[in-house]
Amino acid sequence: MPNIDLHHHIFIPDTETIAAKERERRPQHADSFEGFFPTVSSRHNQKMFQENWREQLSDAGRKREDMATDRLDMALVSASPPHFYYWIGGSAGNDISHISNDGIAAFCKADPEHFRGLATLPFQNGGEVAAAELERAMGLGLLGCIMGDRVGTQALDEPQFDPFWAAAERLGALVFIHPDFAEFKPLFPFYMANHIGNPLSTTVAAARLILSGHFERHPNLKVILSHAGGNLPWAIGRIQHAWNVRPETRIHTPHPPRHYFKNLYFDVITFSQSGLKWLVQEVGEDHVVCGTDYPYDMMQERVVDYVEGAGLTAGEQEKVLRTNTAKLIGL
């Protein structure tokens, strides 16, 4: 059974043809990603993209080489937030998703021994459009989709996205929630938009899905939460206490919030082996999966060694590194 990385990013350069035109035409809306960082961080990001990340994101040979170093046999590739392109609406938004998904599907078909893929969808154009593209992309062999923790100012549990969620459940799609950066000004310096903001954003999105009754309406969904689910595993006790004492938290949820962990999977990116061991105990050995966040600077490096050194039982290691991940992607 292979060691599988479920959190591994890819970039399809052909998407930049549309993105460049849209940036020129609508610079006031263009790619707000860098707006979350001060100049020193933005310059470093640009330098890293040109020197390393671009090749690591798009070159299959480099990916295989780096995976071998990390003792990984296979990766589930998906776009990263700068390449969700939610700021590009209308037909251009649909087109850029098509190009990205066609490119990801072709990349994986060229080397199915090492790569499987997730789509990126034009959620900015609504749930029906996203659902149609999900079905098209899965027809190309992709296994589901990656999505942000929100789409602009819209939360994932809002009604306009219902057609997408219904399609994801019907198609048996994996849904990987990866945060964009929290729009909270105190997080602006010190790269806190990433190391603090990303886990916070995931926590908010997942808690809303639980408390809105989302998994009551779609009980068969399989949702992967990046970065160990943010703060959710650590906060679930407090959320559950609120469910016990506050009537507004029980409107949509007949079961305690922890019940809905059955729909959730948490990657291993904790940067703390004692934290990883606790995570497995807290959410269950069947719901923790291997992930790295390749190739970025917040990547969990040497992930197989990391999991093996976390004090897990042999059975837990097998599930986290291989069995759980293989089951999710249908191996």
FENFEN-V832385 format. One record per residue. N is the residue number from 1. RES is the residue in one letter. PHI is phi in whole degrees, -180 to 180 (NA if undefined). NEAR is the number of other ideal C-beta (glycine too) atoms within 10 Angstrom. Layout:
N:RES:PHI:NEAR  N:RES:PHI:NEAR
//
This chain:
1:M:NA:11  2:P:-77:15  3:N:-79:20  4:I:-124:24  5:D:-97:28  6:L:-93:26  7:H:-130:26  8:H:-142:29  9:H:-93:24  10:I:-138:27  11:F:-132:24  12:I:-103:20  13:P:-57:11  14:D:-62:13  15:T:-66:22  16:E:-70:14  17:T:-60:12  18:I:-72:19  19:A:-59:20  20:A:-64:11  21:K:-64:12  22:E:-69:21  23:R:-63:15  24:E:-69:9  25:R:-78:11  26:R:-134:13  27:P:-62:9  28:Q:-70:5  29:H:-108:12  30:A:-70:17  31:D:26:18  32:S:-76:15  33:F:-48:18  34:E:-73:16  35:G:-67:12  36:F:-88:22  37:F:-125:21  38:P:-69:13  39:T:-56:8  40:V:-62:11  41:S:-73:18  42:S:-61:14  43:R:-63:12  44:H:-65:13  45:N:-59:19  46:Q:-63:12  47:K:-63:11  48:M:-66:15  49:F:-64:16  50:Q:-72:10  51:E:-84:9  52:N:-138:14  53:W:-62:20  54:R:-59:14  55:E:-66:15  56:Q:-65:21  57:L:-78:23  58:S:-121:15  59:D:-100:13  60:A:-64:15  61:G:-62:9  62:R:-65:14  63:K:-60:26  64:R:-60:17  65:E:-62:11  66:D:-68:19  67:M:-63:20  68:A:-61:11  69:T:-60:10  70:D:-91:19  71:R:62:13  72:L:-107:24  73:D:-102:17  74:M:-152:24  75:A:-137:29  76:L:-95:28  77:V:-91:26  78:S:-155:28  79:A:-65:27  80:S:-105:21  81:P:-51:20  82:P:-61:16  83:H:-113:21  84:F:-75:25  85:Y:58:22  86:Y:-66:22  87:W:-78:17  88:I:-102:27  89:G:-96:16  90:G:64:11  91:S:-64:10  92:A:-64:18  93:G:-64:21  94:N:-64:19  95:D:-63:15  96:I:-70:24  97:S:-67:30  98:H:-60:17  99:I:-62:18  100:S:-61:26  101:N:-71:26  102:D:-61:16  103:G:-67:19  104:I:-66:26  105:A:-62:18  106:A:-65:13  107:F:-58:17  108:C:-73:23  109:K:-65:12  110:A:-71:10  111:D:-153:13  112:P:-68:11  113:E:-68:8  114:H:-112:18  115:F:-135:21  116:R:-125:23  117:G:-139:29  118:L:-119:30  119:A:-84:28  120:T:-117:29  121:L:-121:30  122:P:-83:26  123:F:-60:25  124:Q:-62:20  125:N:-99:21  126:G:104:15  127:G:-68:20  128:E:-67:14  129:V:-66:18  130:A:-62:28  131:A:-63:22  132:A:-64:17  133:E:-71:24  134:L:-60:25  135:E:-64:15  136:R:-62:16  137:A:-65:27  138:M:-69:22  139:G:-65:10  140:L:-84:15  141:G:109:14  142:L:-74:24  143:L:-101:21  144:G:157:27  145:C:-149:27  146:I:-107:26  147:M:-146:28  148:G:-73:19  149:D:-75:25  150:R:-163:21  151:V:-122:23  152:G:64:12  153:T:-99:7  154:Q:-95:14  155:A:-79:14  156:L:-69:23  157:D:-90:19  158:E:-72:14  159:P:-58:7  160:Q:-63:13  161:F:-97:22  162:D:-55:16  163:P:-60:17  164:F:-65:25  165:W:-63:23  166:A:-63:15  167:A:-67:19  168:A:-61:27  169:E:-68:17  170:R:-62:13  171:L:-85:16  172:G:70:13  173:A:-76:25  174:L:-77:25  175:V:-120:23  176:F:-106:24  177:I:-92:24  178:H:-123:26  179:P:-71:24  180:D:-86:23  181:F:-97:23  182:A:-63:22  183:E:-85:14  184:F:-140:14  185:K:-56:9  186:P:-60:10  187:L:-85:21  188:F:-60:16  189:P:-84:12  190:F:62:13  191:Y:60:19  192:M:-68:19  193:A:-58:27  194:N:-94:21  195:H:-73:14  196:I:-107:16  197:G:-67:22  198:N:-61:25  199:P:-62:23  200:L:-62:19  201:S:-63:26  202:T:-63:24  203:T:-60:23  204:V:-63:19  205:A:-62:24  206:A:-69:30  207:A:-64:20  208:R:-65:16  209:L:-61:24  210:I:-67:28  211:L:-74:20  212:S:-81:17  213:G:79:16  214:H:-58:23  215:F:-83:24  216:E:-72:14  217:R:-75:14  218:H:-131:18  219:P:-70:11  220:N:-103:10  221:L:-66:20  222:K:-121:18  223:V:-119:25  224:I:-96:26  225:L:-105:29  226:S:-73:24  227:H:53:27  228:A:60:25  229:G:78:30  230:G:63:25  231:N:-97:18  232:L:-58:24  233:P:-60:26  234:W:-80:16  235:A:-97:15  236:I:-62:22  237:G:-62:12  238:R:-68:11  239:I:-62:18  240:Q:-69:14  241:H:-62:13  242:A:-60:15  243:W:-62:20  244:N:-74:10  245:V:-115:8  246:R:-119:9  247:P:-66:7  248:E:-69:9  249:T:-82:19  250:R:-106:17  251:I:-59:10  252:H:-109:15  253:T:-127:18  254:P:-70:9  255:H:-109:13  256:P:-59:16  257:P:-53:25  258:R:-62:16  259:H:-56:15  260:Y:-84:22  261:F:-63:20  262:K:-60:13  263:N:-93:19  264:L:-113:22  265:Y:-129:22  266:F:-121:29  267:D:-77:27  268:V:-90:27  269:I:-77:22  270:T:-114:22  271:F:58:15  272:S:-150:12  273:Q:-68:16  274:S:-67:10  275:G:-66:16  276:L:-65:25  277:K:-60:17  278:W:-65:15  279:L:-58:23  280:V:-61:25  281:Q:-67:13  282:E:-75:19  283:V:-101:21  284:G:102:15  285:E:-65:17  286:D:-84:15  287:H:-123:22  288:V:-115:29  289:V:-130:27  290:C:-75:28  291:G:-159:29  292:T:-122:27  293:D:71:22  294:Y:-59:25  295:P:-109:21  296:Y:-76:17  297:D:-67:14  298:M:-95:13  299:M:-75:20  300:Q:-83:23  301:E:-78:14  302:R:46:15  303:V:-65:25  304:V:-67:19  305:D:-59:11  306:Y:-61:20  307:V:-65:22  308:E:-67:16  309:G:-97:12  310:A:-92:21  311:G:80:12  312:L:-79:21  313:T:-71:11  314:A:-60:8  315:G:-66:10  316:E:-65:20  317:Q:-58:19  318:E:-60:14  319:K:-68:23  320:V:-66:30  321:L:-83:27  322:R:-134:20  323:T:-65:18  324:N:-62:19  325:T:-67:26  326:A:-63:17  327:K:-65:13  328:L:-65:19  329:I:-99:17  330:G:78:9  331:L:-79:13
//
